[in-house]
């Protein structure tokens, strides 16, 4: 059975979303997504300052089986990125919800 933390929000594209504060969200891929991908060998993330649009690709995850897009769950500006997953992509397999977070986004229409 997949690990599904109850305090997170989830997208149809298998990304998880956590509210960091009133204007920022953090997201990553779910345990189900990493399991379906298999051994992750490469991660490409957007850069800090890049604009992302909800529902559109903002990066990719490559495994020994396939390449999968990472979809932005919200529209906004990249506030932080987890460079550690680019140098150690296997972190997404071992810890997708904590050390395997991908990007923090300052939301465009945060109210």
C-alpha contacts under 8 A as a table, 3 or more apart, distances in Angstrom:
res1	aa1	res2	aa2	distance
2	X	31	X	6.15
2	X	32	X	5.95
3	X	31	X	6.04
3	X	32	X	7.76
4	X	30	X	7.90
4	X	31	X	7.35
5	X	8	X	6.08
6	X	9	X	7.95
7	X	18	X	7.73
8	X	16	X	6.29
8	X	17	X	5.73
8	X	18	X	5.33
9	X	16	X	5.64
9	X	17	X	4.97
9	X	18	X	6.48
10	X	14	X	6.55
10	X	15	X	5.80
10	X	16	X	4.53
10	X	17	X	6.06
11	X	14	X	5.40
11	X	15	X	5.34
11	X	16	X	6.46
11	X	17	X	7.90
11	X	73	X	6.93
12	X	15	X	7.46
13	X	71	X	7.02
14	X	29	X	5.98
14	X	30	X	5.54
14	X	32	X	7.27
14	X	33	X	5.86
15	X	27	X	6.62
15	X	28	X	5.46
15	X	29	X	4.29
15	X	30	X	5.45
15	X	33	X	7.88
15	X	70	X	7.77
15	X	71	X	7.48
15	X	73	X	7.42
16	X	27	X	5.41
16	X	28	X	5.47
16	X	29	X	5.82
16	X	30	X	5.78
16	X	97	X	7.94
17	X	25	X	6.59
17	X	26	X	5.74
17	X	27	X	4.46
17	X	28	X	6.91
17	X	73	X	7.29
18	X	25	X	5.57
18	X	26	X	5.18
18	X	27	X	6.23
19	X	22	X	7.58
19	X	24	X	6.38
19	X	25	X	4.52
19	X	26	X	6.43
20	X	23	X	7.75
20	X	24	X	5.37
20	X	25	X	5.11
20	X	26	X	6.41
21	X	24	X	5.30
21	X	25	X	7.06
22	X	110	X	6.81
22	X	111	X	7.39
23	X	106	X	5.52
23	X	107	X	5.58
23	X	110	X	5.24
23	X	111	X	7.61
24	X	104	X	6.57
24	X	105	X	5.47
24	X	106	X	4.42
24	X	107	X	5.80
25	X	104	X	5.54
25	X	105	X	5.41
25	X	106	X	6.67
25	X	107	X	7.18
26	X	101	X	7.15
26	X	102	X	7.38
26	X	103	X	5.66
26	X	104	X	4.21
26	X	105	X	6.34
27	X	73	X	7.66
27	X	101	X	5.99
27	X	102	X	5.87
27	X	103	X	5.66
27	X	104	X	6.55
28	X	96	X	6.90
28	X	97	X	6.97
28	X	100	X	6.88
28	X	101	X	4.71
28	X	102	X	4.83
28	X	103	X	6.91
29	X	33	X	6.10
29	X	34	X	6.86
29	X	70	X	7.82
29	X	92	X	7.63
29	X	96	X	6.34
29	X	97	X	7.68
29	X	101	X	7.60
29	X	102	X	7.84
30	X	33	X	5.09
30	X	34	X	6.42
30	X	96	X	6.27
30	X	97	X	7.13
31	X	34	X	5.26
31	X	35	X	6.08
31	X	93	X	7.58
31	X	96	X	6.00
31	X	97	X	7.66
32	X	35	X	5.10
32	X	36	X	6.13
33	X	36	X	5.13
33	X	37	X	6.15
34	X	37	X	5.07
34	X	38	X	6.14
34	X	39	X	7.82
34	X	40	X	7.47
34	X	92	X	6.54
34	X	93	X	5.60
34	X	96	X	7.49
35	X	38	X	5.32
35	X	93	X	7.13
37	X	40	X	6.96
37	X	62	X	7.95
37	X	63	X	5.88
37	X	64	X	7.77
37	X	65	X	6.38
37	X	66	X	6.77
38	X	63	X	6.09
38	X	64	X	6.68
38	X	65	X	6.61
38	X	93	X	7.69
39	X	63	X	5.32
39	X	64	X	5.77
39	X	65	X	7.80
39	X	90	X	6.85
39	X	93	X	6.81
40	X	43	X	7.84
40	X	61	X	7.02
40	X	62	X	5.82
40	X	63	X	4.03
40	X	64	X	6.56
40	X	89	X	5.88
40	X	90	X	5.41
40	X	92	X	7.03
40	X	93	X	6.70
41	X	61	X	7.90
41	X	62	X	5.86
41	X	63	X	5.17
41	X	64	X	6.76
41	X	89	X	5.61
41	X	90	X	6.45
42	X	61	X	5.89
42	X	62	X	4.96
42	X	63	X	6.76
42	X	86	X	6.57
42	X	89	X	5.60
43	X	59	X	7.62
43	X	60	X	5.87
43	X	61	X	4.61
43	X	62	X	6.28
43	X	85	X	6.68
43	X	86	X	5.12
43	X	89	X	6.00
44	X	59	X	5.18
44	X	60	X	5.19
44	X	61	X	6.49
44	X	86	X	6.60
45	X	58	X	6.82
45	X	59	X	4.78
45	X	60	X	6.89
45	X	81	X	7.14
45	X	86	X	7.79
45	X	102	X	7.28
45	X	103	X	7.59
46	X	50	X	6.40
46	X	58	X	5.91
46	X	59	X	6.02
46	X	78	X	7.29
46	X	81	X	7.49
46	X	103	X	7.98
47	X	50	X	5.54
47	X	78	X	6.75
47	X	80	X	7.95
47	X	81	X	7.02
48	X	77	X	7.58
48	X	78	X	4.84
48	X	79	X	5.46
48	X	80	X	5.60
48	X	81	X	6.61
49	X	77	X	5.71
49	X	78	X	5.15
49	X	79	X	6.39
50	X	77	X	5.63
50	X	78	X	5.44
51	X	75	X	7.49
51	X	76	X	5.71
51	X	77	X	4.48
51	X	78	X	6.36
52	X	56	X	7.52
52	X	58	X	6.43
52	X	72	X	6.36
52	X	74	X	7.53
52	X	75	X	5.37
52	X	76	X	5.50
52	X	77	X	6.06
52	X	78	X	7.13
53	X	56	X	5.68
53	X	72	X	6.15
53	X	73	X	7.88
53	X	74	X	6.27
53	X	75	X	4.15
53	X	76	X	6.60
54	X	71	X	7.25
54	X	72	X	4.91
54	X	73	X	4.96
54	X	74	X	4.16
54	X	75	X	4.62
55	X	71	X	5.55
55	X	72	X	5.51
55	X	73	X	5.98
55	X	74	X	7.29
56	X	71	X	5.20
56	X	72	X	5.87
57	X	60	X	7.71
57	X	69	X	5.79
57	X	70	X	5.45
57	X	71	X	4.36
57	X	72	X	6.31
58	X	69	X	7.41
58	X	70	X	5.78
58	X	71	X	5.72
58	X	72	X	6.05
59	X	69	X	5.90
59	X	70	X	4.96
59	X	71	X	7.22
60	X	67	X	6.87
60	X	68	X	5.58
60	X	69	X	4.29
60	X	70	X	5.01
61	X	67	X	5.78
61	X	68	X	5.27
61	X	69	X	6.31
61	X	70	X	6.86
62	X	65	X	7.82
62	X	66	X	5.90
62	X	67	X	4.25
62	X	68	X	6.26
63	X	66	X	5.32
63	X	67	X	6.19
72	X	75	X	7.03
74	X	105	X	7.75
74	X	107	X	6.65
75	X	105	X	7.91
75	X	107	X	5.92
75	X	108	X	5.88
76	X	105	X	5.89
76	X	106	X	5.37
76	X	107	X	4.36
76	X	108	X	4.49
76	X	109	X	7.93
77	X	105	X	5.38
77	X	106	X	5.22
77	X	107	X	6.71
77	X	108	X	7.31
78	X	81	X	7.31
78	X	103	X	6.85
78	X	104	X	5.94
78	X	105	X	4.50
78	X	106	X	6.33
79	X	103	X	7.62
79	X	104	X	5.38
79	X	105	X	5.23
79	X	106	X	5.94
80	X	103	X	5.80
80	X	104	X	4.97
80	X	105	X	7.09
81	X	102	X	5.89
81	X	103	X	4.46
81	X	104	X	6.25
82	X	85	X	5.99
82	X	86	X	7.61
82	X	100	X	7.79
82	X	101	X	6.54
82	X	102	X	5.23
82	X	103	X	6.21
83	X	86	X	5.38
83	X	87	X	6.83
84	X	87	X	5.29
84	X	88	X	5.87
84	X	89	X	7.71
85	X	88	X	4.80
85	X	89	X	4.57
85	X	90	X	7.43
85	X	91	X	6.20
85	X	92	X	7.12
85	X	100	X	6.41
85	X	102	X	7.36
86	X	89	X	5.43
88	X	91	X	5.94
89	X	92	X	5.97
89	X	93	X	7.89
90	X	93	X	5.26
90	X	94	X	6.60
91	X	94	X	5.09
91	X	95	X	5.57
91	X	96	X	6.80
91	X	99	X	6.82
91	X	100	X	5.45
92	X	95	X	5.54
92	X	96	X	4.50
92	X	99	X	7.87
92	X	100	X	4.81
92	X	101	X	7.88
93	X	96	X	6.18
94	X	100	X	7.98
95	X	98	X	5.87
95	X	99	X	5.78
95	X	100	X	5.40
96	X	99	X	6.69
96	X	100	X	4.31
96	X	101	X	6.37
97	X	100	X	5.75
97	X	101	X	6.00
98	X	101	X	5.87
107	X	110	X	5.41
